[in-house]
């Protein structure tokens, strides 16, 4: 896809990775050799796949659940995982859609969490456009519309952290509140986190929300959103 923010993100993560990183940090089970071969091919060609496969899906999914700080080299691990999740993001904006085994909100928070942990300013600056593109595509194609509010939250977090200066924060907060209510599947007052039953990484969203949301704001929608999130 030309002029794709997710492909720009993919290209950046590829530049920061080596085959040695892939060999060191691809998941070990159940198909380590195939994972390494698949992702080395993607790294060598600089072309993300247009459809998912077991090797792609499992590498993304298994790596996402690991605490990077428990690995032998957290920085290199995060760089490897960022590349894998950038591949996942490219799948979501491609012609055939995302990966049923890797929920969209997991892709988003892993990219955001790892970029923030690395304090990579260039990477953080690439993420708002990538998240906006992902938000637009999953709604256009109705691939997982119930997860779309998470991409608005990701953009807001980046805006509050200073990496999305053009974002209209009150407007985005109002849109997030409306969309979260629309896609709330369970009728709980905890509106955002009831949009998706893929909830294993919600604690990462909450950590970054607590870190980034302003304590004081003149905007009612931002204050409401902050209070709803931090009460979760």
Secondary structure, 3 states (H helix, E strand, C coil): CCCCHHHHHHHHHHHCCCHHHHHHHCCCCCCHHHHHHHHHHHHHHCCCCCCCCHHHHHHHHHHHCCCHHHCCCHHHHHHHHHHHHHHHHHHHHCCCCCCCCCCHHHHHHHHHHHHHHHCCHHHHHHHHHHHHHHHHHHHHCCCCHHHHHHHHHHHHHHHHHCCCCCCCHHHHHHHHHHHHHHHCCCCCCCCHHHCCCCCCCHHHHHHHHHHHCCCCCCCHHHHHHHHHHHCC
